[in-house]
């Protein structure tokens, strides 16, 4: 059992670094900072420790974790006017050591190099593909794949991935049986299988890596890869059940705010720990802006009506949020006799027993994760791609449009990505799990939905109460920009069109979502509106941009107007991409 702290061990003590949130980035940072024995580090995590939790360790454990308050926050959006019936959307955000790395679907992908280079173009020196790849390879330990039983084979270049990092990553040896037929169908549409998706070029189809231990066949996350191996360091304290409520500051806007302490709630009581160097927020794109606003850092017009004194007027906190939009469908019932494996089937002991022989080289439990992916530009999905691009370009460049100068600049970089025919704008994923019922039990079903890679719609997340236990208000503004619906509709049609070709069409019994009666673009859009959701990858609420362009943190992750408050989670990304590799060394370089 790892050595965790008690409140009595830390209350009133002074630490060099206070990390608010023991999630994906927070635990990596705790590991890196505590390498120096001369500094003290404390991690405050609101959730529980979940040490050796079999649900977390199971590759399919994310399904029973869904909407389970032991593992996630259970947050909802405001009603969304551009969805059917003003829907509210669920937002998953991990709670407990490991954070969202302990509840995600284990998918391990790398972005296109142009996505990462966009950060540097927006005024963040050093945030480019070369540095991303360097730090990514430093973190990961990719293991040679188990010889595959099926035709869906992993392809990658050895030099594109790391092999000695603390995070074990591997190719899942089991696939659903849908991935390879889908690849062949997409090939008929000009979307080819590529030799590697991990070297900065991602357009095409390929097998994703997974945060899966190559021998144990269990989930790897930031807790078991970065925290538990070093938990006995005498200069590292970790307190669970500790909800950070605010950062206590001194100073003013003229001199800069200095974080003196962090207040947290534990067991119904409120306590403080004192700060010697930095307070580092790693609570996620929803909770980090909430902590800042509760601390009096944010938009004066939001804080003062709630009775919160404005210590630093920074109105862009909680704005510019983006998330990956997706939907249910196209989804299919599959024919018998094609060696299909789904999450429901593999949960049956008799079914698992029959798989042991063909997968006899697997020593641990038989895993199944989502590993079939395709990424492609709008130009491959829509004949009217240029028309759509011209329309959104005109709107962005129209001075009458309601965009700030900062957002307009971000949009111009995003437009460059949309215009580039080598950079993907849409994703298709194979989901061999039925999160919602697809049809009669005992049958095999697969969902093959599109995902919008970089939406133009921008949302917000703000507090509406001074009570730190009250959830923030999340308004993702789904489909507020028309082009988002056009792009995801084009992706939906590509996914469906692939099913017209063998061998993909040969394994399909029938389309169950939305069904054969949904044919026209208007009908498809209505289906998407009624089945839209997010993939829970929110970014942007504490954007890393120049302050005069709407930024909250600078390129060293320091909150503008403060002397020692940083943010290191995905809230810093100004455009939606799923990584932030440099945080540990940036903060170490400033202090050590």
Steps between C-alpha positions, in 0.01 A plus 500: 500500500657832397575741783240777486478799731251580774368856549700530823819446300452807283264756657675834545828374355693689236578324171707622209247373247129444558331304223122534494372182334661156490396425144680435174732801496515557876656165582752521218602839635516373859740230386722742308514772765565262789805358322683783674528394866550861605144606416170399657192412297141433601218371282143577611248270329126527557425136416613175655825313448359198312815298561483167312137570418392212270254723313773749413749229408254320272527608133120504482455657843417837348151371418389441864679823592263699279305749712626331819571772759781297655707553185372817333339830583165445326478846348236621254475782251231761475222423246640524147274684253669351192425143606163329490273579796752733669707206618734503799836331447701289740862592556735234630789623710706260708486507880772317691871442458569472130210728410367450150790269412325253733158521333570556131472239225877424507552639149853632445534713189731779392378813323597632160814711511309802369267489801792537738684755286185714517575571867831661412337702221264642761785649701633213712873450431615140525154348473560319172497149357869432552480572873172316534646190340812520716299509822248246378776250426656574838172407671397186313628145489352341190530124492512274195151372422383148574474318165149580374244231434307717256568712196479827693869544564694769684732706282747755631855623463725402786655848516162675529440375853691473828609171649643582844248735663300439817165455323454153347307523172413215267278388215196314625536145364125454461285687250127493438525366145346817357816709471663331200180484291444869576854577384429329170173690458666833572774415252234489229422860595862613474582480872796265513662294774829665597825348623516711816279750676749594771753712314295815443306396188164353594277520192380148423400191696713305747495308825523716811725426792344450842603589855508128566769305681648262242520202740241558771246627246383762752453876468803722545432850629683789662448352847659160440760631253614821671376520860498159666861414403625813684237543772757425772712805418528690830450835326168396336164507676170388344169571670181354353148611584633858492291732283688819419262790556717804431848646477571754775691797357660827599598799290304674231477537124777759495761282673357166402312256721708258705356168609565464873290193572242259365173436680342156478203311640553161663237310696269802515765734644716762333879515534801668342846407384758775447693568179872577476538501121211409264137401512430278201144435384446162336131454562388480136333735256186522713638514853813713448307811387254437783784512755635822347161669508436389860839658579389837363685462170270536200234719346397773743144495364468132595676512837361809669127413472591180688664697780853400400760776519680544170870462569593489131266594215577238233177470300621231259512232771239238420458605135619349169398147602493233229424131497482220249141456381374158397172314467348155510517335159541375250454192718447146379380161608760251377452162342576178684802292408759770436708465816363827630601611851313776684505628854177323581614168352842499668334560837340154472720235671416232243588732213829594667579134553467432129747780424778364718629261236554745211640758745706255706806730499315753717597442862253735669125552460375534144473871420290689248551869434407740224791480256354562152532862387492704183589868458441701186467861379173664410605494135475118503159507667307774323478600133410852614798529738634818340157662514474423871849636564427819305181553699660472845798707381271781393320492833822512700639786291178700519562780750132487593534144627488473882856374545767657717833588340663214689247239392520626144875438505450147636241442228746605230743232615215251517401594146852422380456150639160464334639609164794260515400185309757294689364585846199301628179676602285191565554174681316168480532253785392139544310463828432131572314589821133583546481785748131528411285204383524448124250214464407158638742351752728220390585660168827668399491875436759759401485878490716674236440870564672809364681741733547869426871564552508879548162667550463869432232535768637639825350441842542617858531359851438730797394489862153621593546465877763587757447153644804291397290184516254629238565382144601760240279595209617332178375637169679333206299692236473181295442570128480875555721533192328344199821359354529256789179328397610497137834333579361233732222426248762449230687262733180309573440450129855370447460249783173380354630489142784268601238237586410467130820307427617147574620360729343762729148467363521120528518503880207741543150363558324837518549864596332565834593868551364707339354236266436482126218757505744781584638593158510874427745749648218664695397164646861419593537838669183445700633162609832657605320773695304239693801272565787747533745484788859584579801274541587678828819666375429857610781753456544876483353633827842632614646557155872538442507814286639853523294688755379755245375213282282347770763300685477383861849348528826577325729251326650408840148419622490787749165676549527859378510751782633246751849426622469129576172345384521257210261276308626175344195309380320498164319823581809683369467383139372784278397259222374150559778240511546234765841554657723742694847345530724775630354602836742315728824632358365853457426533872818323603704734280359804679593378846788250483 
